[in-house]
Amino acid sequence: MVRKPWFKLLQPDVVVAGTVLRLRAEDLLAWQVRGVIFDVDDTLVPIRQAEVDPAVAAWLEQLRPHFQIWLVSNNLNRNRIRQIGESLNLPSIHGAGKPSRRALRRAVAQMNLPVEAVAIVGDRLWTDILAGNRLGLVTVLVNSLLPKTLKKSPAAILDPRV
């Protein structure tokens, strides 16, 4: 397992210029990733929503043939996270307590992959990126999804300026 020195724990391996929808399977495959852990709130679904935008669901379907995918959220609302996971047909963990590594270890163990072959994708340095770097995952930082952007123009979530 490759661990980063303490002064690089808040430095992601990959920074996406835009929302999660700008992340391509090729980008992850170049890092030899075979499993992906996604943060939920503001990474895949705006925090005040429980329904997954169709553009996000379609994008995840494009990733599914290439990767094992898990959802790991700090959100304590078990019903909301479970509903999101079920709507995407993905396993989920709520109340993860990131930057704790406990829930991430659990997801990686369920994937039966080495940590170096798993990426975490999230929108927060102090939770998602820090937890991933502490465990030795490939870390990917994306911009947060904004609910008004999704309502106004779903295509706008592909704009790197958002």
N, C-alpha and C positions, 0 to 999 in steps of 0.2 A: 504494500500500500504506500502510495506517495502522499506525504503530508507536506503542506506548505509551512514555511517559517511563520512565526506569529505575526510579523509585520506585513504579511501578504494575505492574512485571513479575510480581509474585506475586499480583496481584489478578485473579481470574477475572471474565469478563463475566457469567456466569450461575452461580449456586450452587443446586444442586438439594437440596431438603430430603429426603434419602433416597438410596437406591441409584439406579443408572442406569435402573432400570425406572420411576422417577418422571418421567423426562425424556419429554416429549411431542413429537411431530413438529411440532405447532403452535408450540412454544417455539422450535425451531430455524428454522422457516420465518419467524417474526417477525423474526429476525436476517438474513433473506435468505440463509440457508445452503442450499447445494445439494450439498455433500459433507461427510462426517463421518469423522474419524479417531478410532478408539477405542483406548485403552490396553486391554491384555488382562488382566494380572494384578491381581486384586482389583477391577477395574472390571467386567469381563464374566465372569470365571472366578476363583474363589478360587485363590490361588497354588499350593496343593498338589494341585489337581485338573487333569485334562486333558480332562474331559468337560464340555460346556456344559450347564447346567441347561435343561430344556425351556422354562421360563418366559422365560429370557433369549433362547433361540432364537426363540420365538414373538414376543417383543417386537421383535427385530431384523427379523423378516419383515414386521412392520407398518411399519417404517421404510424398507424396501428400495424401495418404489415412489416414494418422495419424494427419496431421496438416493443418491449414490454413497458406498459405505462401504469403508473400509480398516481393517485392524488393524495397529497399530504398537506393538511391545513392546520394552522394554529386555531382556527375558529372552533369555539366550544359548542356550537349548535350542531349536534350530531344529526338531527333530522335534515337540516339544510345541506350539509356536506354529503350525507348518504343519498339524498334526492339528486344532487348534482352527479355523484358517482354513478348512480343507477341510470340516470338519463343518458349518460355516456357509455354505459356498460363497462365501467372501470372500477377497480377496487379503490377504496379510500380510507384514510385515517384522519380523524378529527382530533382537536385538542393536542396537537403535536408538541407544543411548547418549544418550537425552534427559537433560539439556536441550539437547543438540546439535540443530540444525535439519536436519541432513543427511537423515535418513530421512523427516522430515515433508515436506521439499522434494520428495523422490522420490515420495511418495504423492500430493502435490498435483499434481505434473507429470503423473502417470499419470491423474489425474482430468481433466486439461486444464481446470482452473478457476482463477480468480484466488484468491489466498490469502484475500481478504476474504469469499469465498463458501464457505469451508471452516471447519468447527469441529473442535476437538479435545476429546474427552470423556475425563476421567481422574479418578483419586482422589488424586493427589499434586501439591501446589503446586510442589515443587522440581524436578520432572521434567516432568510433563504441562503444567501451566499455564505454567511458566516458558518451556518450549520453544515452546508455542503463541503466547504473547505476544511472544516474540523474533521470531517469523516474521510476526506480524500476523494470526493466525487468531482466530476467535471461540473463547473458552476457556470450558469448562464443567466445573465441579468437582462431583463426586458423592461419596457415601459409599462406602466399600469394601464389597464383598460378603463376608459371613462364611460359611464353609462350614457351621458348626453351625446357622445360621439357615436355610440352604437345606434341610438335612436335616430340621430340626424342623418347619418349616412354610413351604413355598414362598410362600404368600401373605404371610408376614411380611416378605419383602423389599420389599414395597410400603409398609411402615410407615416413616414419616420418622424415627422415633426410633431406628431400627436403624442 
